[in-house]
């Protein structure tokens, strides 16, 4: 979560566990080291495009495919 935060990206956490929620909020009082950032940046990433909602019954909608967000997982 800290790495995502440092990238300026939005994140959605879905835990309802009190202890996990507490851990999630504790990402703001520290920073990753340069070594940690480097290690995370070198992890294999899988990219996918979420295209839900750009198709309509008549075919492709007027959404420009270039505007579809790509998410890294």
Buried (B, 14 or more C-beta within 10 A) or exposed (E): EBBEBBEEEEEEEEEEEEEEEEEEEEBEEEEBEEEEBEEBEEEEEEEEEEEEEBEEEEEEEEEEEEEEEEEEE
